[in-house]
């Protein structure tokens, strides 16, 4: 019984160690969790630069409206002036989280984030946004789309 228990503990330590090593070498930015109440909003990865322990990479993506089309993201249906909360498991550096609303494939306007909350427009329509932030390991942007009804 003791040998089995010792084997089991060694196995747990090995699995945890492998998981930790994989996370240590990870060269992907953290994903956001965007919610409206208890409903999640789907996001897609935008452009980013990220450094792992042994490697680093920068990836330039197509424009957010094109990412929405390419990824087939469906708009999250929201009410006028709905509050979208933006959270990350690994918090970005202070004062680096920002957002843009896309007017066209090439034109944006700054969208206000107050305490990590983005307020949807009053007017009905489909809106494409990107959010961006910076961490110790790099920076990243993410794309999502909402439909105000």
Buried (B, 14 or more C-beta within 10 A) or exposed (E): EEEEEEEEEEEEEEEEEEEEEEEEEBBBBBBBEBBBEEEEBBBBBBBBBBBBEEEEEEEEBBBBBEBBBEBEBEBBEBEEEBBBBBEBEEEBEEEEBBBBBBEEEEEBEEBEBEEBEBBBBEEEEEBBBBBBBBBEBBBBBBBBBBBBE
